[in-house]
Amino acid sequence: CLFGMVSDTNGVSTESSSLLDTGRRHGRFGRSGVRFTALAASAVAFLAALALLSMSAVDFSQHGAVLEEKDMDTRYLIAQGSGSDGASFLKKLQQMWFIEDSSEHPKLAEAASEIAGTVAAAEFPEEMRSSVDPSVNPCDDFYEYACGAWIEDNKHDINPFETRKALSWTSASDRTREAETKLLETDKGPAGTFYRSCMDVAAVEKAGAAPLRPWLDMIDQVKDMPSLVSAAVQLNKQDMDVLWSWYLDNNPHKADEYAFFLDSPSTSLPDKSYYLEDSAEMEAHRRLFVGIVADFFKMVGREDAHHEAQLVLELETKLAAGDQDRVDQRNDHGSFTSWHKVKELAPAVPWSSWLSQLGECTPVVDGGVNPCTTPHHAIHTVGESGGVPLLLRNKQFFPVLNELMAPDNIDAIKAEMRWKLIRNGALYLSAEFLDKMVELSKDLYGVQQKSPRPRKCFYSVSSNTPWPAAKLYTDNIFPHANRDAALVMLEHIRSQFMEALSTEEWMSAEDRVAAQHKLKQMFFQVAWPTDKDDKDAWPPQTTDLDGTMGPNLFENFMVISRMNINRELNRLTKKPTRREWGGSTPLEVNAFYGPNNNGLWIPAGILQSPFFDHTNSDARNYGAIGCVLGHEMSHGFDDNGRRYDARGELHDWWDTETVNAFKARSGCIRDVFSSFKIAGK
């Protein structure tokens, strides 16, 4: 069972992880042990014959005893089922079983089915064999057959600081974390320095809430719209949005340039329904949320904490009301606009002042390291001729924003600023802040307690200094032979995908040709960043934090946040490269397809056991990581990928015939998921 997963019914995981795998070849069909997976159906037949051979000696109602008592027979039949004559042997046994199953021997068939499952798995690797439930016929429920024993053993064994457990994903993530942590303990670079500042619990506890004070004082000084905008800019430069969000990303219409996006902001609760749904369940979530925010406000000395917490909920409810639903968000790629049009939608926002200050090298509020040494003058050309284009997402939100910018709403906005600051920084503060965040996560996601400190600090490193940490991993832990084998596997999968595309009848002839061209142009980033000539191409953020980290955890976090925004603004004068890793890094146990790049990213973190190893058989590697790689490739040709062409530019290249055929075939999946209910809903 490679993909087995059990989940806590209280919520979803707060950590995202995925999984892939690849490996070196051992012949077309792999090693002999794995060959029996292909014989699962016919195994029922020859095991029934085994039962026939020993009917007088074995009680067939005792299924588990059959294999044990007749182990020599089982091994004999395994041997007979192997080799070039195996197919003929198994066919004869299948005929014998069919006759018995159609007569008066139901227990025989039942016993044979269980033994079949056991024998089919007899030569699996131990970590796979122990997960199998042989009592299940794999032809009836393959998932339960492959993963049933593991699920039964683990469904009550989810760590209280997690909300799910997945055999392979958890195993790979744990292996990465344990090996990397040993390096971080002595690493002198930014990743190791950050890790040790996180592990210095005594210093973190001594600091308490004090690191927040300069920022809270800044918010307290907001009296009018100009001072509010200045405070918002300071938080923006710490990677915190307030009432709207902004970012630079690839222009979806032109792959060789960036675009400046305006969008609605993030909110605290998981979905707009948490704010707007009129139900006892959602009302309970909102009530607890207000209580927790009030507790945080008390911890930083706010006298009217509950009232300010209520202001936060009311303001975020208005933000949520103006937001898109998830389907619209997925389909909104941004529309070209101008500052003139943005000002028409939200004239109460001083856009020019905000944009100008965002590009300036303003002093850091807490006096910390300032990565901005040269003003970003190019920001004044955003949306203008010669500058990066301006794109607007969620257009319906901006009139709502305009109403929120009324002068009599400043107190509510200040409360939201305080909450954003506390929420973003809580994970880097003392235990009382962490405990309160766990209380919120317990209600929303089912997390029961905070992570052990070394685990928490590893994930803090991987999210804050991911590139220095990834370089440590690939240089010292990752087996480079796995990368070479994965590249070979990817090309094999591409060739099979290419062949399959040529016969897809639901696509028009023209679209099949276009699809093959897109697949041919798809590039692969495997294990770590490389250029088009497959030479190492580690990004600047691998080293640009050198010398900036110190012993204070919260200060390190704030320096990194400023550095992230400074890098973002540097894009104003640069061109994107198709092979940029974006928000992912080589350390992740995951894989990604980028529609606006037409590329596949396979991090080093996923190219390890149990998903992949270059010494594994083809059968195991293709079954584990291979299916994931093929899945990721298919994203280039799904309902979202079909909107982007071979260059990664927004261009709906399917004709009406193909679109309608796709919708007709995908409708069955839609209908199946629409039939599912959770908690009666």
C-alpha positions in Angstrom: 0.0 0.0 0.0 1.8 3.1 -1.2 -1.1 5.6 -1.1 -2.9 4.4 2.1 -4.2 7.2 4.2 -6.3 7.6 7.4 -7.7 10.9 8.5 -9.0 12.2 11.8 -12.7 13.0 11.4 -12.2 16.3 13.3 -10.6 18.1 10.4 -8.1 18.2 7.6 -4.4 18.3 7.7 -2.7 21.7 8.4 0.3 20.5 6.4 0.3 19.8 2.8 2.2 16.9 1.3 1.9 14.8 -1.8 3.7 11.9 -3.3 5.6 10.6 -6.3 8.2 8.0 -7.3 10.6 6.7 -10.1 13.4 4.3 -10.7 15.9 2.4 -12.8 14.9 -0.4 -15.1 15.2 -4.2 -14.4 13.6 -5.5 -17.6 10.2 -4.9 -19.1 8.2 -6.6 -16.3 10.4 -6.1 -13.2 11.5 -8.8 -10.7 9.6 -12.0 -10.3 8.1 -11.1 -6.9 6.2 -8.2 -8.4 5.1 -10.3 -11.3 2.4 -11.8 -9.1 0.4 -8.6 -8.9 -0.5 -9.1 -12.6 -1.8 -12.6 -11.6 -4.1 -11.5 -8.8 -7.3 -12.5 -10.7 -6.0 -15.9 -11.8 -4.5 -16.5 -8.3 -8.0 -17.2 -7.1 -8.1 -20.1 -9.5 -5.0 -21.9 -8.6 -5.6 -21.4 -4.8 -8.9 -23.0 -5.2 -7.1 -25.9 -6.8 -4.8 -25.9 -3.7 -7.9 -26.2 -1.6 -9.0 -29.2 -3.8 -5.7 -30.9 -3.2 -6.2 -30.9 0.5 -10.0 -30.9 1.2 -9.8 -33.8 3.5 -7.1 -32.3 5.7 -8.1 -28.7 6.0 -11.1 -26.9 7.4 -11.9 -24.3 4.7 -13.8 -22.1 7.1 -10.4 -21.4 8.8 -9.1 -19.3 5.9 -6.0 -18.1 7.7 -4.9 -21.7 8.4 -4.8 -22.9 4.9 -1.7 -21.0 3.8 0.1 -21.9 7.0 -0.7 -25.6 6.9 0.0 -26.0 3.2 3.0 -23.7 2.9 4.9 -26.2 0.9 2.0 -26.5 -1.5 1.8 -22.8 -1.8 5.4 -22.4 -2.6 5.1 -25.2 -5.2 2.2 -23.4 -6.9 4.0 -20.1 -6.8 6.9 -21.8 -8.6 4.6 -23.5 -11.1 2.9 -20.1 -11.8 6.3 -18.6 -12.7 8.2 -18.7 -15.9 7.2 -19.2 -19.5 4.8 -22.1 -18.8 3.1 -20.3 -15.9 0.2 -18.9 -18.0 -0.8 -22.3 -19.2 -0.7 -23.8 -15.7 -2.8 -21.0 -14.2 -5.3 -21.3 -17.0 -5.9 -24.9 -16.2 -6.3 -24.1 -12.5 -8.7 -21.3 -13.3 -10.9 -23.8 -15.2 -10.9 -26.1 -12.2 -11.9 -23.3 -9.8 -14.7 -22.2 -12.1 -16.3 -25.6 -12.0 -16.1 -25.8 -8.2 -17.4 -22.3 -7.7 -20.4 -23.0 -10.0 -21.3 -26.1 -8.0 -21.9 -26.6 -4.3 -18.6 -25.4 -2.8 -19.1 -21.8 -1.7 -16.7 -22.1 1.2 -14.1 -23.4 -1.2 -14.4 -20.3 -3.3 -14.3 -18.1 -0.3 -11.2 -19.7 1.2 -9.5 -19.7 -2.2 -10.1 -16.0 -2.6 -8.4 -15.2 0.6 -5.4 -17.4 -0.1 -5.2 -15.9 -3.5 -4.7 -12.5 -2.0 -2.0 -13.9 0.3 -0.1 -15.7 -2.4 -0.3 -12.8 -4.8 1.5 -10.8 -2.1 3.9 -13.5 -1.1 7.0 -12.0 -2.6 6.1 -8.3 -2.1 8.6 -6.3 -0.1 7.8 -6.7 3.6 6.7 -3.1 4.1 4.1 -3.6 1.3 3.1 -7.1 2.3 2.3 -6.2 5.8 -0.2 -3.6 4.5 -2.3 -6.1 2.5 -5.6 -7.5 3.6 -5.7 -10.9 1.9 -9.3 -11.5 3.0 -10.4 -9.0 0.3 -10.6 -10.0 -3.3 -8.5 -7.4 -5.2 -10.9 -7.7 -8.1 -13.7 -6.5 -5.9 -11.9 -3.7 -3.9 -8.2 -3.3 -4.8 -7.7 -0.4 -2.5 -8.9 -2.3 0.5 -6.8 -5.3 -0.5 -3.7 -3.2 -0.9 -4.1 -1.0 2.1 -6.7 -2.6 4.4 -4.3 -4.1 7.0 -2.3 -0.8 7.3 -5.5 1.3 7.7 -6.8 -1.1 10.4 -3.5 -0.9 12.3 -3.2 2.9 12.0 -6.7 4.4 12.0 -6.5 5.1 15.8 -2.8 6.0 15.6 -2.8 9.6 14.2 -0.5 11.8 16.2 -2.3 14.5 18.2 -0.4 17.2 16.4 -1.6 15.9 13.0 -4.9 15.4 11.4 -4.0 12.6 9.0 -1.5 9.9 8.4 -0.5 8.5 5.0 1.8 5.5 4.8 4.2 6.6 2.1 3.8 10.3 2.4 4.3 10.3 6.1 7.2 7.9 5.8 9.0 10.0 3.2 8.4 13.2 5.1 9.6 11.7 8.4 12.7 10.4 6.7 13.5 13.7 5.2 12.9 15.6 8.5 15.0 13.2 10.6 18.0 13.3 8.2 17.8 17.0 7.6 17.5 17.9 11.3 20.8 16.3 12.0 22.4 18.6 9.4 20.6 21.7 10.8 21.9 21.2 14.3 25.5 22.1 13.1 24.9 24.0 9.8 26.5 27.5 10.0 24.3 28.9 7.2 20.9 30.6 7.4 19.0 27.3 7.6 21.0 26.0 10.6 21.1 29.4 12.3 17.3 29.8 12.0 16.8 26.2 13.3 18.9 26.8 16.4 17.1 30.1 17.1 13.9 28.2 17.0 15.2 25.5 19.3 16.4 28.1 21.9 13.1 27.9 23.8 14.5 29.8 26.8 15.2 32.8 24.7 11.8 32.7 23.0 10.0 32.4 26.3 12.0 35.2 27.8 11.1 37.5 24.9 7.4 36.8 25.3 5.2 39.3 23.4 7.9 42.0 23.4 8.9 41.4 19.7 5.5 42.6 18.7 5.6 45.9 20.5 7.2 48.1 17.9 4.7 46.9 15.3 1.7 47.3 17.7 2.9 50.9 18.5 2.9 51.7 14.8 -0.7 50.5 14.4 -1.7 52.5 17.5 -0.4 55.7 15.8 -2.8 55.3 12.9 -5.2 58.3 13.1 -6.3 59.0 9.5 -6.2 57.6 6.0 -2.6 58.7 5.2 -1.2 57.1 8.4 -3.3 54.0 7.7 -1.9 53.5 4.3 1.7 53.9 5.7 1.0 51.3 8.3 -0.5 49.0 5.6 2.6 49.3 3.5 4.8 48.4 6.4 2.8 45.2 6.9 2.8 44.5 3.2 6.6 44.6 3.3 6.4 41.9 6.0 4.4 39.7 3.6 1.0 40.5 5.3 -1.9 41.7 3.3 -4.5 43.8 5.1 -7.6 44.8 3.0 -6.4 43.8 -0.4 -3.6 41.6 -1.7 -1.0 42.1 -4.4 1.7 40.0 -6.0 3.9 39.6 -9.1 3.5 36.5 -11.2 3.9 35.3 -14.7 1.6 37.2 -17.1 -0.8 34.4 -18.2 -1.1 36.0 -21.6 2.6 36.5 -22.3 5.0 33.9 -20.9 8.1 36.1 -21.1 7.0 38.8 -18.7 5.7 39.3 -15.2 2.4 41.0 -14.3 1.3 42.9 -11.2 -1.9 41.4 -9.7 -4.5 43.0 -7.4 -6.8 40.6 -5.6 -9.0 40.2 -2.5 -7.1 39.4 0.8 -6.8 36.2 2.8 -9.1 35.8 5.7 -8.7 33.8 9.0 -11.4 31.1 8.6 -11.1 28.3 5.9 -13.9 29.4 3.6 -16.4 32.2 3.1 -19.2 29.8 4.3 -17.6 30.0 7.8 -18.6 33.7 7.8 -21.8 33.7 5.9 -23.6 30.4 6.6 -26.5 30.6 9.0 -26.1 27.4 10.9 -25.4 26.3 14.5 -22.1 24.7 13.4 -20.8 27.8 11.7 -22.1 30.1 14.5 -20.1 28.0 16.9 -16.9 28.4 14.8 -17.4 32.2 14.7 -18.1 32.4 18.4 -14.9 30.5 19.3 -12.9 32.5 16.8 -13.9 35.8 18.5 -13.0 34.4 21.9 -9.6 33.3 20.7 -8.8 36.6 19.0 -9.9 38.4 22.2 -7.5 36.2 24.2 -4.7 37.1 21.8 -5.5 40.8 22.2 -5.5 40.5 26.0 -2.0 38.9 25.8 -0.7 42.0 24.1 -2.4 44.4 26.5 -5.6 45.5 24.7 -8.1 46.7 27.2 -11.3 46.3 25.1 -10.2 43.0 23.7 -13.6 41.3 23.1 -15.0 44.4 21.3 -11.9 44.6 19.0 -12.2 40.9 18.3 -15.8 41.4 17.3 -14.7 44.1 15.0 -12.3 41.7 13.3 -15.1 39.2 12.7 -17.4 41.8 11.3 -14.8 43.2 9.0 -13.7 39.8 7.7 -17.3 38.9 7.2 -17.7 41.8 4.9 -14.5 40.8 3.1 -15.8 37.3 2.7 -19.1 38.5 1.3 -17.2 40.3 -1.5 -15.0 37.3 -2.3 -15.5 34.7 -5.0 -16.5 31.1 -4.4 -13.8 28.4 -5.1 -15.0 27.6 -8.6 -14.8 31.3 -9.7 -11.4 31.7 -8.0 -10.1 28.7 -10.0 -11.3 30.1 -13.3 -10.3 33.7 -12.7 -6.9 34.2 -14.4 -7.0 38.0 -14.0 -8.1 40.7 -16.5 -6.0 43.6 -17.8 -6.8 46.9 -16.3 -5.4 50.3 -15.5 -5.0 52.4 -12.4 -7.7 54.7 -13.7 -10.2 51.8 -13.8 -9.1 50.5 -10.4 -9.6 54.0 -8.9 -13.1 54.0 -10.4 -13.9 50.7 -8.6 -12.4 51.8 -5.3 -11.9 55.6 -5.2 -11.6 55.7 -1.4 -8.3 53.9 -1.5 -5.3 56.2 -2.0 -3.7 53.9 -4.6 -1.0 56.3 -5.8 0.3 56.9 -2.3 0.2 53.1 -1.5 2.1 52.2 -4.7 4.7 54.9 -4.2 5.5 53.9 -0.6 5.5 50.2 -1.6 8.4 50.9 -3.9 10.4 53.0 -1.4 13.1 51.7 0.9 11.2 52.7 4.1 12.9 52.3 7.5 12.1 49.0 9.2 9.8 49.5 12.1 11.7 47.3 14.6 15.1 48.5 13.4 16.1 45.2 11.9 17.9 44.3 8.8 16.6 46.1 5.7 17.2 44.2 2.4 16.0 47.2 0.4 19.0 49.3 -0.5 17.7 50.8 -3.8 14.1 52.1 -4.4 12.0 50.1 -6.8 11.3 53.0 -9.2 9.9 50.6 -11.8 6.7 50.3 -9.6 5.6 53.6 -11.0 5.4 52.1 -14.5 3.1 49.3 -13.4 0.1 49.3 -15.8 1.8 51.9 -18.0 3.5 51.6 -21.4 6.9 50.0 -20.9 6.1 48.6 -17.5 4.6 45.3 -16.3 0.9 45.0 -17.0 -1.7 45.4 -14.2 -4.2 42.5 -13.8 -7.3 42.5 -11.6 -8.7 39.3 -10.1 -12.1 39.2 -8.3 -13.3 42.4 -9.7 -16.5 42.2 -7.7 -14.5 42.6 -4.5 -13.2 46.1 -5.1 -16.5 48.1 -4.6 -16.8 46.2 -1.3 -13.3 47.4 -0.4 -14.3 50.9 -1.3 -17.0 50.9 1.4 -14.7 49.5 4.0 -12.3 52.4 3.5 -14.7 54.9 5.1 -13.1 57.1 7.8 -15.4 55.8 10.5 -14.1 52.2 9.9 -10.5 53.0 10.8 -10.8 51.3 14.3 -12.0 48.1 12.7 -9.1 48.2 10.2 -6.6 48.8 13.0 -8.1 45.8 14.9 -7.6 43.7 11.7 -4.0 44.9 11.4 -3.3 43.9 15.0 -4.8 40.5 14.4 -2.9 39.9 11.1 0.4 40.8 12.9 -0.3 38.5 15.9 -1.6 35.6 13.7 1.4 35.8 11.4 3.9 36.0 14.2 2.4 33.7 16.8 4.3 30.6 15.6 7.6 32.4 16.4 6.6 33.6 19.9 6.4 32.1 23.3 4.4 29.0 24.4 1.2 30.9 25.3 0.9 32.1 21.7 1.5 28.7 20.3 -1.0 27.1 22.7 -3.7 29.6 21.6 -3.0 28.9 17.9 -3.4 25.2 18.6 -6.8 26.0 20.2 -7.9 27.7 17.0 -6.4 24.9 14.8 -8.2 22.3 17.0 -11.6 23.8 16.2 -10.9 24.4 12.5 -8.7 21.4 11.6 -8.7 18.9 14.4 -5.1 19.5 15.6 -5.1 18.4 19.3 -1.7 19.7 20.5 1.4 21.5 19.3 4.2 19.6 17.5 7.3 18.4 19.4 9.8 21.3 19.2 12.3 19.7 16.9 9.5 18.8 14.4 8.0 22.3 14.7 11.4 23.9 14.1 12.2 21.7 11.1 8.9 22.8 9.4 9.7 26.4 10.3 13.0 26.1 8.5 11.5 24.4 5.5 9.0 27.2 5.1 11.2 30.2 5.9 14.7 29.2 4.6 13.6 26.5 2.1 16.4 27.0 -0.4 19.4 26.9 1.9 17.7 23.9 3.5 17.1 22.2 0.2 20.7 22.7 -0.9 21.8 21.0 2.3 19.5 18.1 1.6 20.5 17.5 -2.1 24.3 17.9 -1.3 24.4 15.6 1.7 21.4 13.2 1.7 19.7 12.8 -1.6 21.0 9.9 -3.8 21.8 11.5 -7.1 21.4 8.2 -9.0 17.7 8.6 -8.2 17.5 11.7 -10.3 19.1 10.0 -13.4 16.7 7.1 -13.1 13.7 9.5 -12.7 14.6 11.4 -15.9 14.7 8.1 -17.8 11.3 7.2 -16.4 9.8 10.5 -17.3 10.8 10.2 -20.9 9.3 6.7 -21.0 6.0 8.0 -19.6 6.0 10.9 -22.0 6.5 8.5 -25.0 3.6 6.4 -23.8 1.4 9.5 -23.2 2.3 10.7 -26.7 1.2 7.4 -28.2 -2.1 7.5 -26.2 -2.9 11.0 -27.4 -2.7 9.9 -31.0 -5.7 7.6 -30.5 -7.9 9.7 -28.1 -11.2 9.7 -30.0 -12.8 12.3 -27.8 -10.3 14.9 -29.2 -10.6 16.3 -32.7 -7.8 15.6 -35.0 -6.4 19.1 -34.8 -6.5 19.1 -31.1 -4.6 15.8 -30.9 -1.8 17.3 -32.9 -1.8 20.4 -30.7 -1.8 18.2 -27.6 1.2 16.2 -28.8 3.1 19.4 -29.5 2.3 20.7 -26.0 3.5 17.4 -24.5 6.7 17.5 -26.6 7.4 21.1 -25.3 6.8 20.2 -21.7 10.0 20.4 -19.7 11.0 18.6 -16.5 12.6 19.9 -13.4 13.8 16.9 -11.4 15.3 16.9 -7.9 16.8 20.4 -8.0 16.8 23.5 -10.4 18.5 23.1 -13.7 18.7 25.2 -16.9 17.7 24.1 -20.4 21.0 22.4 -20.8 20.5 20.5 -17.5 23.2 22.4 -15.7 22.6 23.3 -12.0 20.7 26.6 -11.7 20.1 27.3 -8.0 18.2 30.6 -7.5 19.6 33.6 -5.6 17.5 32.9 -2.5 19.8 29.9 -1.9 22.5 32.3 -0.7 21.0 35.8 -0.3 20.1 35.2 3.4 23.7 34.5 4.3 24.8 36.7 7.2 21.3 38.0 7.9 20.2 35.4 10.6 20.8 35.9 14.3 19.8 34.3 17.6 16.3 35.9 17.8 13.6 33.7 16.2 11.0 36.4 15.7 13.5 38.8 14.2 14.7 36.1 11.9 11.2 35.5 10.7 10.6 39.2 10.1 13.9 39.6 8.2 13.0 36.7 5.9 9.5 38.1 5.3 11.1 41.4 4.2 13.5 39.6 2.0 10.7 37.7 0.3 8.9 41.0 -0.6 12.1 42.7 -1.8 12.7 39.7 -4.1 9.1 40.1 -5.3 9.6 43.8 -6.2 12.9 43.0 -7.9 10.8 41.1 -10.5 9.6 44.5 -11.8 12.7 44.8 -13.9 13.3 41.2 -14.7 12.0 38.6 -17.1 10.7 35.2 -15.9 12.3 32.0 -16.8 10.1 29.0 -17.5 12.0 26.8 -15.1 11.5 28.9 -12.0 10.3 26.8 -9.0 7.9 29.4 -7.7 6.6 28.5 -4.3 7.9 24.9 -4.3 11.4 23.7 -3.4 13.4 20.5 -3.8 12.8 19.6 -0.1 9.1 18.9 -0.6 7.5 15.5 -0.8 5.3 16.5 -3.7 5.1 17.0 -7.4 3.6 19.8 -9.5 2.6 20.8 -13.0 2.7 24.5 -13.9 0.1 25.4 -16.6 1.6 28.9 -17.2 5.1 27.3 -17.7 4.1 23.9 -19.2 6.6 22.3 -17.0 6.7 19.4 -14.4 8.5 19.8 -11.1 9.6 16.6 -9.3 11.4 17.7 -6.0 14.2 15.6 -4.5 12.0 15.0 -1.5 9.6 12.8 -3.3 12.3 10.8 -5.1 13.0 8.5 -2.2 11.8 5.4 -0.5 9.0 4.2 -0.3 8.0 6.0 -3.5 11.2 5.5 -5.5 14.6 4.1 -5.5 16.8 3.5 -8.5 17.5 0.0 -7.2 13.8 -0.9 -7.2 12.2 -2.9 -10.0 10.4 -1.1 -12.7 7.1 -2.5 -11.5 7.5 -1.0 -8.1 8.8 2.4 -9.3 6.2 2.8 -12.1 3.4 1.7 -9.7 4.5 4.2 -7.0 6.0 7.3 -8.6 5.2 6.6 -12.2 1.4 6.9 -11.8 2.0 10.3 -10.0 4.2 11.6 -12.8 1.6 10.6 -15.4 -1.1 12.2 -13.3 0.9 15.5 -13.2 1.4 15.4 -17.0 -2.3 15.0 -17.5 -2.9 18.4 -15.9 -1.7 19.9 -19.1 -4.7 18.5 -20.8 -7.5 18.9 -18.2 -10.1 21.6 -17.9 -7.5 24.1 -16.6 -4.5 23.0 -18.6 -6.3 23.1 -21.9 -6.6 26.9 -21.4 -2.8 27.2 -21.6 -0.8 26.4 -24.8 2.6 24.9 -25.2 4.4 28.1 -24.2 2.2 28.4 -21.0 0.2 31.3 -22.4 -3.5 31.7 -21.8 -5.0 30.4 -25.1 -8.0 28.1 -25.2 -6.7 25.7 -27.8 -9.4 23.1 -27.7 -12.3 23.4 -30.2 -15.9 23.2 -29.2 -16.2 19.5 -30.2 -13.3 18.5 -27.9 -14.6 20.6 -25.0 -18.0 19.1 -25.2 -16.6 15.6 -25.4 -14.4 16.2 -22.4 -17.3 17.5 -20.3 -19.4 14.5 -21.3 -16.7 12.1 -20.1 -15.8 14.0 -17.0 -19.4 14.2 -16.0 -19.3 10.8 -14.4 -16.6 11.9 -12.0 -18.6 15.0 -11.1 -21.7 12.9 -10.5 -19.9 10.4 -8.2 -18.4 13.2 -6.1 -21.8 15.0 -6.0 -23.3 11.8 -4.5 -20.9 11.8 -1.5 -22.1 13.1 1.9 -20.1 14.0 4.9 -21.9 14.5 8.2 -25.2 14.3 6.4 -24.3 17.1 3.9 
